[in-house]
Amino acid sequence: MKWLCVLLATTGCNLYWSDDPGDGSGYVAPLVDAPPPTNQLVRPCMRALAGGDFAVSGFEEIAITYVCDCCGITEGLRAPDRVLTGVNPRGDYQDRFRAIIAEKIDDDYLDTAIHVGEHVGGTWIFSGNGGNRITIERGFDDMWIGDLDGDGKRDYLMAGDNAIRMASAYSQPYQFPLVTTAADETDLLTGKPFRYVAHAQLGGSSAPDVFYVTTGGELGVAVQSTSSSGPTFTVVDTKTDPGGSVLPLVTADFDGDGIDDVAGAAGHVFVRSSKTGQIAFLDQGARALAAGDVDNDGRKDLIFISANGAVTGRVNVGANGALTSQPLLPHGGDGLAVADLDGDHHADIVLVDHLVPPGYSPPVDSTITMYAGASL
């Protein structure tokens, strides 16, 4: 299938960059030689995807990013009437994106799609229908946002450069800084190849604690304590589970006690349950993880693609914290996101084949397929 990256002098995109081709044109989604099924879309060289409530629309969305010859593209996916549809494509002529992180940065109910550029400083924050480019001068692999130090403002929690560090996400109330330098950051943990990071109430207090995964598969819990100089974090529990793909962490209440748990995968899928205070492992690995309320029971489900990419399943957390799994779909892929795209209160599952890393060649088409949660 051949793609055309078409630049038209229209209002097809609602956000432009100053170094576009110079005619004020915007990006329009590529043309294909045949229409896909209503539950599928095709995009070139998909990089990343994440689900969230990104816009005032009545639907949750999945934010995606992919690559065309001209630029990196960001786009939202919705499914009114269960027809998978791309909305608000934007082209960045300065950078291409390697990851999308869904977080809350403003004090409204909407999520924010943080698009992480391939190069240091190439990060965009899309909140609602607008976007702002931010520069974080030190590189990072992962970011989480929350009020870590108890001052009522959200902070950036970042992993990378052999450290986990914190910086204020607000320069003043309701205004995040466009530039964050090393001088703005505080190292919380150092000396390990930290890859992914999350925060949740892991130590039994109301203060958020830190959970991390290193590139070698070490899983760690760092409990927060406060002092006159600010929060400090002490590692109180570690396990090592090498041998598989290390995946971004997911937080949600998987064990039903009203407190967020932390899930991820290294050699195996794991859940750190707040109910038991222990890390439990599934006897399976995973290629991708996401969370969403697929069965509309009021609790988010942990969904995963098997390590071989062949099937999609759900992880169940028992009363004692033990993990089991059940198959949901006889299909898998490389990428996964979960969101209520059609507004029926059942989170839908979106699978992507051929999710490609930066620098991948030759170009390849990526098929995006939605499976309605109500039908599972």
KAHUPE-V247227 format. One line per field, one symbol per residue. ss: DSSP state (H for helix, E for strand, - for the rest). phi: phi as a letter, one per 40 degrees, with the letter a starting at -180 (. if undefined). A space follows every 10 residues. Layout:
ss = ???
phi = ???
This chain:
ss = ---EEEEE-- ---------- -----EEEEE E--------E EEEE-EEEEE EE-------- EEEEEEE--- -EEEEEEE-H HH--EEEEEE EE----EEEE EEE------- -EEEEEE--- --EEEEE--E EEEEEE---- -EEEEE---- ----EEEEEE --EEEEEE-- -E--E---EE -HHHEEEEEE ---EEEEEEE --------EE EEEE---EEE EEEEEEE--E EEEEEEEEEE ---------E EE-------- EEEEE---EE EE------EE E----EEEEE EE-------- EEEEEE---- -EEEEEE--- --EEEEEEE- ----EEEEE- -------EEE EE-------- ----EEEEEE E-HHH-
phi = .cbbcbbbcb ccbbabbcbc dhbgcbcbdd cbcaccdccb bbbcfcbaaa ciccacbgbc bbcbaabbdc acbbabbbad ffbcbcbfcb bbccabbbab bcabbbcbcc cbccccccbd gcbbbbbgbb abcbbbccca cabbbaccbg cgbcbcbbbi ffabbbaccb cadgbcccbb bcccbbccbb gbccbbaaba cbbgbcccbb bbbcccgcba bbccbbacch cbbbcbabbb bchbccbdcb baccbgbgbc bbbaabcbcb bcccccgbcb bccbcacaba bacccfbgbc ccbacdccgc bbbbcbbccc gcbbbbcbbc bbibbaabac cbgbgbccbb bbcfcbcdgc acdacbcbbb bccccc
